[in-house]
Amino acid sequence: MTMPSAPSPLDTPARLRYAEKFGRVVLPEVSRTFAISIRFLPGTLGRAVLTAYLLCRIADTIEDDGHASPDRKRELLDQFLICLRDASVADGFPVAAADIQGDPAHVDLLRHTDLVCVLLRSLPERTRDRVMHWVGVMVHGMRKFVGLYPNGIRIQTVAEYREYCYYVAGTVGCMLTELWQLHGPGIGKPEFTKLWDKCQQFGQALQTVNILKDIAWDARHENSIYIPEHSLVAQGSGHATLLSPEHLDRNHAAVVDFIEMAWKDLDDALEYILMIPRRAIAIRAFCVLPLLFAYATLRDLTRTQAMLIEGGTVKITRAEVKSLMVAGLMALVSNVALRALVERVKDRRFAPFAAASA
């Protein structure tokens, strides 16, 4: 079991209220999609998932800093883990990590690590333990890859790609599933056992879609390439020519294999959601929206090469996002309806409500 998080004399009710307010305000700045989904989770479960997500984003901000040295990143990741169990270290972490650079919203979150740790310490002991455990596994994985690739991540093999996705996303699926068991209605041991079989795929599926849509952005702005070198070389390309117009078709041939992998993982993620008891409607709502967005994004990824072109982006329309939110929530209580909706989204853009209101 993870060592308990010691309270701080500064953990007053007023500070906790301020920490909660900060978490809710900063969340849409670092992830609009997640901010939409988490609104469905009530009480302690909602606070636990919010806290866990913000902690993961802080670790990710350290890993993504293109200016910090690998040794500095590892030092801060180690110190960040201490923050989870030592309030005094957490309170001093914003100053200790003042040199970290990156997206302004993400850096602002890191500058308030102390407040996120206030939220962590407010959680029930068992819930806090599970959050600390899985954030710890994620951070140790990040630390490993920072050390492996000191000049920017350059994934070499499919096996290594899978390992990386496990650390940064599969762990999230594991953590959420344990939180569902602790706080979700109707999720006892039999339900948990079934969910556990596919919980890693639930997290990793969303990660793979994000990696695919951001290939060009990650290569240029994050100095990270996740499509394995071996896969590119097999098609007559490589990391050095990932964004080369002359190698576009070859690079796309390599990416197609990962698109197919993502389809399988998304289908496993759908089965995961369908196994969540209907009584746990809030958890279903939290899970189904990002899955629908991922299906729509992957559909578009299969029909373009834009993610392999400098400045290229793949992003579903706001109209489709809004329509999927409505349709997804309407279909929550019916597995048949959810399956039908997914099949529709796989085939073509889904925006009937937007069309009706136009």
N, C-alpha and C positions, 0 to 999 in steps of 0.2 A: 504494500500500500504506500502511496505517496505520503511524504512527511506533511503533517498539517501546516496550514498557513497561519502564522501567529498574528493575532490582532494588533492593531496600532492604537495608541491612545488618541490618535487623530481621527479614528473612525467614529465620528459623531453622527447622529441621525441627519443633521444638516449636510454633512459632507457626503453621506450616502445619497441623499436626495440630489445633490449637485452632480454626483457621479452618474446617477441614473439619467439626469437631464442631458449631461454631456454625451453619454452613449447614444441616446436617441437622436440627438442633433447631428452627431458626426457620422452616424451610420449611413444615411443616404449620400453623404459626400464621398464615402469610400466604396459603396456598392448600392446603387439604386435598386437593383433586382432583389438583393437580400433584404433591403429595407421594406420592400413590398411584402415579401413572404413572412417575415418574422412577426408582422402585426397580428398574425393568426394565433400565435402561441401565447397562452395565458400565464400569468403569475410567475411562479418560480421557474417553470420550464422556459418561459420567454426570457427571463433574466439570465438564466444559465446559458442559453444558446447565444444571446447577444454578447455576453461576456466572452464566451469561447471564441466567437467569430472575431471580436475585436483583438483578442490576444493573438490569434493566428495572423491577423493583418499586421500587427506590430512586428512579429517575427519576420513576416514576408517583406516588410519595408526595410528591415536590416539586410536581409539576403539580397534584395534588389538594388541596393545602393551601388551605383557604378563607380563611385569615387573612393569608397572605403577599401582598404586592403583586406585580403582574405583573413589575415591574422586579427585585424580589428573587428571584422564581422564575427569571427568565432569567439573573440573575447566578449563582445556585446551579447551574442546569443547565449553564452554561458551565464552572463550576469542577468540576462532576462529571465532565465530559468530560476535563478535564485529569487528574483522578484516575486515569483509565484508563492513562495513560502516564507519570505522575509519582508515584512512591511517597511522596515527602515531602508532596505535596498531599493524597494519599489518606489518609495518616496523620493529617493535621490536619483533614480534612473533617468528622468527627463534631462537633468543636467549632465549626467554621465554620457548620454547618447546624443548630446547637442550637435555633434559633428555630422550626424547622419543626414543625407540629402535624398531627395526624391520627389514624388508627386506631393504637392503642397498639402492636400487633405490627409494623405497617409502620414506625412511627417508631423502634421498637427496631432494626429492620433497618437503617434509615438511620444510626442511631447507631453501627453497626458496619460502615460502608462500608469502613473500612480493612481489615477482615478479608476482606471479599468481594474486594477488590483483591489481597490476598495469594493467594487462590485463582486469580484471573485471571493473575497473574504466574507461577503454577506450571504453567500450560498450555503445551504445545508451541507454538513460535512461530507456525506457520501457523494452528493452531486459535485461538490468542489473537488473531491478526490478524483473523480472520473475526468473532469475537465483538465485538471493539472496533469494527469497521466497522459492523456492523448496529445495535449499541447506539447508535453515533454518529448513524446515519440516523434512528433512532427519536427520539432526544433533540432533534435539530434540528427534526423535525416537531412535537414537543411545544412547543418554544420558539416556533415559528411561530404555533401556535394560542393559546398564552398571550398573545402580542402582539396577535393579531387580536381576541381577546375578553377584555379586561382585567377585565371584571365578571362573568366566568363564561362558559364555552363555550355558544354558542347557534348550532348548525349551521344554515345557511341553505338549502342546496340538496343534492340527492342527490349531485351531483358532489363537493361539499365533504365530505359524509358519507363517501363512498368514499375520498377523500384522507386524511381523519382515520384511518379504519380501516386504510389501508395503513401509515401511520406507526406506529400503536400495535400492529398485529397482523400485517399482511402482511409487514412486515420480519422478524417472528419466523419465519414460514414460510420465508422466504428463508434466514435464518441456519441454521435447523435442517437444511434441505436441503443446504447446504454442509457442515455438520458430518457429515451422513450419508455424504456422498461421502468425507470425510476418514477416517472411522472405521467405517463400516458395511460388513460383508461383502457382496460381490456387487453393490455399487453403483459401477459404473464409469461411464465417460462416457455410454454409451447410456442407462443407467438414470437417471443424473442429468439428462440432457436432457429425458426424459419427465416426471420429477418436477418439474423447474423450471417447466414449463408451468402447473402447478396449485398451486405451493407458496404463492403469495399467497392463493389462495382457501382453502387449508387453515387459515391463520392467521386470515383475516378472517371465516370462517364462525363460528368459535367466539366471536369478538369481537361479531359481530352478535347472536348469541343472548344473550350477557351484557348487551348494551345493552338489548335488548328486555325481558328479565326484570327489569331494574333501573331502568326508566324513572322510576317514582315516587321511588325511593331516590335516584337521581342528581340529580333535580331539587331535592329537599328537603335532602339531606345533602351533596351535592358541588357544588351550584349549577351543574350542567351539564345541558344538554338537547341530545341528539344527534339526535332526530327532527327533520328539517329544517323550518324555519318555512314554506317554500314548500309543502311537502306538507300541513301542517296548515291553512294558509290556503286551499288548494284545496278543503278539506272544510268550510270555514266556521269554523275555529278558529285557534289560534296558540299560540306559546310561553306567552303570558300566561294562557291558559285550558287548558293541557295537563292539569291535574289537576282541572279544574272538573267537578263532577257533571253540570251542565247540558250540557256538551259531550262527554260520555263517548262517545256513539255516533259523533260526528264525529271525535274523536281516534282512536277504534279503527279507523275507516275508513282513516285515514292510515297507521296502524301495520300494517294488513293487507298493504299493499304491501311493507313491510320484512320481514314474515314470509315472504312469497313469495320475496323476495330471499334470505332466509336458507336456505330449503329448497334453492334452486339451489346456493348456495355450499356447503351441507353435502353435497349430492350430488357436487359437484366434489371436496370434501375426501375423500369415500369413494373416489372414483376414484384420488386421490393415494395413499391407503393401499394400495389393491389393486395399485398398480404397484410398491410396495416389495417387493423379492425375498423369498421365503420364508426364504432363508438369513439375512436380517436380522430374525430373529424378535423380538429384543429391541426393535428400532425399531418394528416393527409393534405390539407390545404397548404401547409408550409412546404411540403415536398413536391406537390404536383406542378406548381407554377414554374419553378426553375427548370423542371424536366420538359415541360411544353416549350419553353423558350429555347432550350437546348435542341430539341427535335427540329424546331423551325430553323434555327441557325444551321444545323447540320444539313438539313434539306438544301439550303442555299449554298452551303459549302460544296455540295456534290455537283453544283451547276456553274461553278466559277473557278478561275485561277487567281482572283484578285488578291488572296491572302499571300501570294508569292511574288507580288509586284510592289516595288517601293511605294509607300504611301497607300497601298491598297487596304481596304477594310471590307469586312462582311458583317452586316448588322441588320437584324430584322427591323421592320418599320414600327413606329410608335402605334400606328393603327392596329397592327397585328398583335403587339404586346397587350393593348387594351382589350382586344377581342378575345385573346387567349385567357386573360384574367377572368372575364365574364364566363366564357364557356367552360373553363377548367373548374371554376367554383360550382357551376351548375351540374357538372358531371361527377362531382366528388363521391356521392353516395352509391354510385353504380359502376361496378367494374366493367360491365358491358359498354356503358356510355364512355368511360375513360379510354377503353381500347379503341372504340370507334373514332373518338376525337383524335387520338394519336395517329391513327391510320390516315385520317383526313389531313392532318398537319404534315405528315410525311410527303403527301402527294403534291400539295400546292399551298400557296399563301392563304392564310386564314384570317379574314377581316370582315366577316358579314355584318357585325354590329357597326363598324365604322362606315360601311357602305350604306347601311340603313339610315344613319344619322347625317350623312352628307347631303 
